[in-house]
């Protein structure tokens, strides 16, 4: 009998030890935790504990809206996660040597986890270079928040291995020259410096201008020496590069809208706990709204500064804008093959536009 009791006692001890074992360790930094809730002896559904480090990069200069708000983004996500999400930040092009395409490649390959993409080079993304896809900020915001904008963010998963979180509005591109361009016909025969791309080349042809290609570093001298009569860029670039000093008439053509994208490497995103995703998404929405407001305020400041330095701004009236829009949208039939009919159709539907071809 004593032997039987001894055996039973041993079995109880073995099973008791097994029941107490099996605890998991916290994931190492830079490895997203899994999504399994932690065991809770009290039976309550306590939030899962996790530890995530995110490598976040952006290329914009210090003190610009994007730089200011990315610092705020990292701080706020860390705070709301009670320190379970932390960041290694690489500001001002530090990790890519100010090469926007390199930043995009690093994100796609997973060498960084999250980044502000100044340049998206997928074929579908060329649609954002279509002249006068949008002609007002209201149209931009309608698409950004609508089916077309969300379709484009989703397309990054297939085309670039990136989960798109939000657009960060930068503003419209405008023309500068040595004379006003309120009349679109004034571009005929002018040497127009453009980005070296199919979309901008087609736009130059529609304006009957002669396209000129130079690097950004050469552009000021090219304008100064008459190698180009005019150029187009956002206010921020015009002001920082001083183009308004050699081409002092700035016509608010608003022909192409620019935006950055806050994105996460897709493989990294898919491994994040749901709780971490929710915090990141909530903070992103707030930052995107704030970025829009800061960018609009900054544009007003750029205009005021360039006016103080001798620039003259020309705002188009309704008839003048309509002529510019007609010239720009005349390129869409040719450019449609770049992005595919499906992509253009979803934007046209959001904008209430109909194809003329």
Secondary structure, DSSP 4 states (H G I P E B T S, - for coil): -HHHHHHHHHHHHHHHHHHH--PPPPPPTTS---SPPPP-TT---PPPP--EEEEEE--SPTTSHHHHHHHHHHHHHHHHTTTSEEEEEE-TTTTTTT-HHHHHHHHHHTSSSEEEES----TGGGGGGSTTS-SSHHHHHHHHHSHHHHHHHHHHHHHHSEEEEEEEEEEEEEEEESS--SSGGGGTT-EEE--SSHHHHHHHHHTT-EEE---HHHHHHHHHTTS-SEEEEEHHHHHHHTGGGTS-EEEEEEEEEEEEEEEEEHHHHHHS-HHHHHHHHHHHHHHHHHHHHHHHHHHHHHHHHHHHTT-EEEE--HHHHHHHHHHHHTTHHHHHHHH-HHHHHHHHHHHT-----
